[in-house]
């Protein structure tokens, strides 16, 4: 078996092992070790090469950004800032058609700026927004769909753990990726709001027929009190990064400290809760660390097999345009999103396709944003839409099925496809701030 054939077989083996239930990091590590062993025909070389890859993958300053932003996100969740921003948004948009749905999108967008993960957003707003949406008269499908759709903003609006993961794998500036995520993130939130307004106007059978909001009116002072902590935290973290005061890693530390102060000030954090938060942060960080180590092992295997180089030559032989190759890549991501989680897709495809993107002279920051948006579509598509499963597991209403959630999320997945098209036609949407 040639080296290139070993590389092709390794991809198939990884997909089979993951689908059989093996953890993605274990599957990547195991296949990478066996593949290097087969290519070099020596057990010792495989062990030494992959152990070096493991050390290099985490022995870097930029890796410190992950546990810090994870800690900040967990503290923000404990502080109840998600509920506060939803209540304020509900007041602001109460007179709009579909106003509570728009408020859910707005609250998710704000929450994403201090959280960084779609899973956390989906979990928080399932408990906060879905019961209120249903109580106000929105349909069950729309209520869970708007939470599922808007939760993906957490993967695009900085600070995003997926952007950090892409930056580490592709060795692209995390600060540039954060900056590039602002425009598409705001545009996607705007598309969602327009979609909700359109559905409420032209498809009331889907959205339901809510009555005038009966949420208690808040004074301006109460709204400011509820909104100011999260606004200050966003200003501290993102303002520090874009103002040149902090690196992303330093901003993570400052943000975690700010979130800790807010949690203590709101009386939401005791010693027992703090211990649980630190354990959760450690568990998430350890899981991501293992994934990064496995991804670097897999990258070493691909480099040894020469498969990426062969793919570049094959594409040059067929004289495919950069646009055609990009469309095929994005389609592969979306299809894999129906069976794999977001991190798995990044870890498998990015090391394989990155040499092609470099050969085509694509802007890697723009390429990264396109990749993340395409990966996010998989969070909403069956059979393995992660955001939809998180919502189902957090629902207290047994009458809402997983099928209802997928159906409700479908219009938002289509809006994300529209954003992909816009980003391909107008890269400036992502790059104008970089």
C-alpha positions in Angstrom: 0.0 0.0 0.0 1.4 3.4 -1.0 1.7 6.3 1.3 -1.1 8.2 -0.4 -3.4 5.1 -0.2 -2.6 4.9 3.5 -3.7 8.6 3.8 -7.0 7.9 2.0 -7.7 4.8 4.1 -6.9 6.8 7.3 -9.7 9.2 6.6 -12.2 6.4 6.0 -11.0 4.7 9.2 -11.4 7.8 11.3 -15.0 8.4 10.0 -15.9 4.7 10.7 -14.5 4.7 14.2 -16.2 8.0 15.1 -19.5 6.7 13.8 -19.1 3.5 15.8 -19.0 5.5 19.0 -15.2 6.1 19.6 -14.3 9.5 20.9 -12.9 11.7 18.1 -9.6 12.4 19.8 -9.0 8.7 20.4 -9.9 7.8 16.8 -7.6 10.5 15.4 -4.7 9.5 17.7 -5.0 5.7 17.1 -5.3 6.0 13.3 -2.5 8.6 13.2 -0.2 6.3 15.2 -1.0 3.2 13.1 -0.7 5.2 9.8 2.7 6.6 10.7 3.9 3.2 11.7 2.8 1.8 8.3 4.4 4.7 6.4 7.8 4.5 8.2 7.6 0.8 9.0 9.1 1.3 12.5 7.2 1.4 15.8 9.8 3.6 17.5 9.6 6.3 14.8 5.8 6.4 15.0 6.0 6.9 18.8 8.7 9.6 18.7 7.1 11.5 15.9 3.7 11.6 17.5 5.0 12.4 21.0 6.7 15.4 19.5 3.5 16.4 17.8 1.7 16.2 21.2 4.2 18.4 22.9 4.3 21.1 20.1 0.5 21.3 19.9 0.0 22.6 23.5 3.4 24.1 24.3 2.5 27.6 23.0 1.4 30.8 24.5 -1.7 31.1 22.4 -3.1 27.9 23.9 -3.7 29.7 27.2 -6.6 31.5 25.6 -8.8 28.4 25.8 -9.1 27.7 29.6 -9.4 31.4 30.2 -12.3 32.0 27.9 -13.9 28.7 29.0 -13.7 29.9 32.6 -15.2 33.3 31.6 -18.1 31.6 29.8 -18.9 29.3 32.8 -18.8 32.3 35.2 -21.1 34.3 32.9 -23.6 31.4 32.8 -23.6 31.1 36.6 -24.1 34.9 37.0 -27.5 34.8 35.3 -26.5 37.4 32.7 -28.3 35.5 30.0 -31.7 35.9 31.7 -30.9 39.6 32.4 -30.1 40.4 28.8 -33.2 38.5 27.6 -35.5 40.5 29.9 -34.0 43.8 28.7 -34.2 42.7 25.0 -37.8 41.7 25.6 -38.6 45.3 26.8 -36.8 46.9 23.8 -38.6 44.8 21.1 -42.0 44.3 22.8 -43.9 46.3 20.2 -42.3 44.7 17.2 -44.1 41.9 15.2 -42.4 38.8 16.4 -40.7 41.0 19.0 -39.9 38.3 21.5 -38.3 36.1 18.9 -36.2 39.1 17.8 -35.4 39.7 21.4 -34.1 36.1 21.7 -31.8 36.7 18.7 -30.5 40.0 20.2 -30.0 38.4 23.6 -28.1 35.5 22.1 -25.9 37.8 20.1 -25.0 39.8 23.2 -24.5 36.7 25.3 -22.2 35.3 22.6 -19.9 38.2 23.0 -19.0 37.0 26.5 -19.6 33.2 26.2 -18.0 31.7 23.1 -19.9 28.4 22.7 -23.2 27.6 21.0 -23.9 24.7 23.4 -23.9 27.1 26.5 -26.1 29.6 24.7 -28.6 26.8 23.7 -28.7 25.5 27.2 -29.2 28.9 28.9 -31.9 30.2 26.5 -33.8 26.9 26.3 -34.6 27.5 30.0 -35.0 31.3 29.8 -36.6 32.0 26.4 -38.6 28.9 25.3 -41.1 28.9 28.2 -41.7 32.6 27.8 -42.1 32.4 24.0 -44.7 29.6 24.4 -46.5 31.5 27.2 -46.8 34.6 24.9 -48.5 32.5 22.2 -45.7 31.5 19.9 -45.8 28.0 18.4 -43.7 25.3 20.0 -41.7 24.7 16.8 -40.9 28.4 16.4 -40.0 28.8 20.1 -37.4 26.1 20.1 -36.3 26.9 16.5 -35.5 30.5 17.2 -33.4 29.4 20.3 -31.6 26.7 18.2 -30.9 29.1 15.3 -29.7 32.1 17.4 -27.5 29.9 19.6 -25.1 29.3 16.8 -24.1 33.0 17.0 -21.9 31.9 19.9 -19.6 30.1 17.5 -19.1 33.2 15.2 -19.3 36.3 17.3 -16.0 36.7 19.2 -14.7 35.3 21.5 -15.5 32.0 19.9 -13.9 28.7 20.9 -14.3 27.4 17.3 -12.4 30.4 16.0 -9.7 29.7 18.6 -9.6 26.1 17.5 -9.3 27.0 13.8 -6.6 29.6 14.6 -4.5 27.0 16.5 -4.9 24.3 13.9 -4.3 26.6 10.9 -1.8 28.8 12.7 -3.7 31.9 11.9 -3.9 35.0 14.2 -6.7 34.5 16.7 -7.0 38.2 17.0 -7.6 38.6 13.3 -10.2 35.8 13.3 -12.0 37.5 16.2 -12.0 40.8 14.3 -13.2 39.1 11.1 -16.1 37.4 13.0 -17.7 40.7 14.0 -19.2 41.7 10.6 -20.6 38.2 9.7 -21.9 37.8 13.2 -23.8 41.0 13.2 -25.1 40.3 9.7 -26.3 36.9 10.6 -28.1 38.2 13.6 -29.7 40.9 11.4 -30.7 38.1 8.8 -32.3 36.2 11.7 -34.3 39.2 12.8 -35.5 39.9 9.3 -36.4 36.3 8.9 -38.5 36.3 12.1 -40.3 39.5 11.1 -41.0 38.0 7.7 -42.3 34.7 9.2 -44.5 36.6 11.7 -46.0 38.6 8.9 -46.4 36.0 6.1 -46.3 32.6 8.0 -48.3 33.0 11.2 -49.2 29.4 11.1 -45.5 28.6 11.7 -44.7 31.3 14.3 -48.0 31.2 16.1 -50.2 34.2 16.9 -48.8 35.9 20.0 -50.8 38.4 21.9 -49.5 41.8 23.0 -46.7 41.2 25.4 -47.7 41.1 29.1 -44.2 41.2 30.4 -44.0 43.8 33.3 -42.7 47.1 32.2 -39.2 48.0 33.4 -38.0 51.4 34.3 -35.0 52.8 32.4 -32.9 52.5 35.6 -33.8 48.8 36.1 -32.9 48.1 32.4 -29.6 49.8 32.9 -28.8 47.8 36.0 -29.5 44.6 34.2 -27.7 45.4 31.0 -24.6 47.2 32.4 -22.7 44.2 33.8 -22.6 42.3 30.4 -22.0 45.6 28.5 -19.0 46.4 30.8 -17.7 42.8 30.3 -17.9 43.1 26.5 -16.2 46.5 26.6 -13.5 45.1 28.8 -12.7 42.0 26.7 -13.4 43.0 23.1 -12.5 46.7 23.7 -9.2 45.6 25.2 -8.4 43.3 22.2 -9.4 45.8 19.5 -8.0 48.8 21.3 -4.6 47.1 21.4 -4.5 46.9 25.2 -4.6 43.1 25.5 -3.6 40.1 23.4 -6.5 37.5 23.1 -4.9 35.4 25.9 -4.6 38.4 28.2 -8.2 39.4 27.4 -9.3 36.0 28.4 -7.6 36.4 31.8 -9.1 39.9 32.3 -12.5 38.7 31.1 -12.4 35.7 33.5 -11.6 38.1 36.4 -14.4 40.5 35.4 -16.9 37.6 35.2 -15.7 36.5 38.6 -16.3 39.9 40.1 -19.8 40.1 38.6 -20.7 36.7 39.8 -19.6 37.6 43.4 -21.3 41.0 43.3 -24.6 39.4 42.2 -24.3 36.9 45.0 -24.4 33.9 42.6 -21.0 32.4 43.6 -20.2 30.5 46.8 -17.1 28.4 47.6 -18.9 25.1 46.6 -20.1 26.6 43.3 -16.6 28.0 42.6 -15.1 24.5 43.0 -17.7 23.1 40.5 -16.8 25.9 38.1 -13.1 25.2 38.2 -13.7 21.4 37.7 -16.0 22.1 34.7 -13.4 24.5 33.3 -10.7 21.8 33.7 -12.8 19.1 32.1 -13.6 21.2 29.1 -10.0 22.4 28.7 -8.6 18.8 29.0 -11.1 17.7 26.4 -10.0 20.4 24.0 -6.3 19.8 24.7 -6.7 16.1 23.8 -8.5 17.1 20.6 -5.7 19.5 19.6 -3.0 16.9 20.3 -4.9 14.4 18.2 -5.3 17.0 15.4 -1.6 17.6 15.3 -0.9 13.9 15.2 -3.3 13.6 12.2 -1.6 16.6 10.5 1.8 14.8 10.8 0.3 11.7 9.3 -1.1 13.6 6.3 2.2 15.4 5.8 4.0 12.0 5.7 1.6 10.4 3.3 1.8 13.3 0.9 -2.0 13.2 0.4 -2.6 17.0 0.5 0.1 17.5 -2.2 -1.5 14.8 -4.3 -4.9 16.5 -3.9 -3.4 19.9 -5.0 -1.9 18.3 -8.1 -5.1 16.5 -8.9 -7.1 19.7 -8.7 -4.6 21.5 -10.9 -4.8 18.6 -13.4 -8.6 19.0 -13.7 -8.1 22.8 -13.8 -10.9 23.5 -11.2 -11.4 27.1 -10.3 -10.8 28.3 -6.7 -14.6 28.9 -6.5 -15.4 25.4 -7.5 -13.0 23.9 -5.0 -14.3 26.2 -2.3 -17.9 25.2 -3.0 -16.9 21.5 -2.9 -15.2 22.1 0.5 -18.2 23.9 2.0 -20.6 21.1 0.7 -18.3 18.5 2.4 -18.5 20.4 5.7 -22.3 20.7 5.6 -22.7 17.0 4.7 -20.3 16.0 7.5 -22.3 18.2 9.8 -25.2 15.8 9.6 -23.1 13.0 11.2 -20.2 14.7 13.1 -19.9 17.5 15.7 -18.2 20.8 14.9 -14.8 20.1 16.5 -14.6 16.8 14.7 -15.2 18.4 11.3 -12.5 21.0 11.9 -10.0 18.5 13.1 -10.5 16.2 10.1 -11.0 18.6 7.2 -8.8 21.6 8.0 -5.4 19.8 8.1 -6.4 18.1 4.9 -7.6 21.2 2.9 -5.4 23.9 4.4 -2.5 23.1 2.0 -4.9 23.5 -0.9 -6.2 26.8 0.4 -2.6 28.1 0.7 -1.8 26.8 -2.8 -4.8 28.7 -4.1 -3.6 31.9 -2.3 -6.9 32.2 -0.4 -7.0 34.6 2.5 -6.9 32.2 5.5 -8.8 34.6 7.8 -11.7 34.7 5.3 -11.4 31.0 4.7 -11.6 30.4 8.5 -14.8 32.5 8.8 -16.4 30.6 5.9 -15.4 27.3 7.5 -17.0 28.2 10.8 -20.3 29.4 9.3 -20.5 26.2 7.3 -19.7 24.1 10.4 -22.5 26.0 12.3 -25.1 24.8 9.7 -24.3 21.3 11.0 -25.5 22.3 14.5 -29.0 22.6 13.1 -29.3 19.8 10.6 -30.4 16.2 11.4 -29.5 13.6 12.4 -26.7 15.1 14.7 -27.6 18.8 15.0 -25.8 19.4 18.3 -27.7 22.6 19.2 -31.0 20.8 18.7 -30.0 17.9 21.0 -28.8 20.3 23.7 -32.2 22.1 23.5 -34.1 18.8 23.8 -32.1 17.7 26.8 -32.8 21.0 28.6 -36.5 21.1 27.8 -39.1 20.6 30.5 -41.9 20.1 28.0 -42.1 16.4 26.9 -44.6 17.3 24.1 -41.8 19.0 22.1 -40.0 16.4 20.0 -36.6 16.4 18.4 -38.4 16.6 15.1 -40.1 19.8 16.2 -36.8 21.4 17.0 -35.2 20.4 13.7 -38.3 21.7 11.8 -38.2 25.0 13.8 -34.5 25.5 13.1 -34.6 24.8 9.4 -35.4 28.5 8.3 -32.4 29.6 10.4 -30.2 27.1 8.7 -31.3 28.4 5.3 -30.4 32.0 6.5 -26.9 30.7 7.3 -26.6 29.3 3.8 -27.5 32.8 2.5 -24.7 34.2 4.7 -22.2 31.8 3.2 -23.2 32.9 -0.3 -22.8 36.6 0.7 -19.4 35.9 2.2 -18.2 34.2 -0.9 -19.5 37.0 -3.1 -18.4 39.8 -0.7 -15.3 38.8 1.3 -15.1 42.4 2.6 -17.9 41.5 5.0 -15.4 39.5 7.0 -12.2 41.4 6.1 -13.2 45.1 6.3 -12.1 45.4 10.0 -9.0 43.2 9.8 
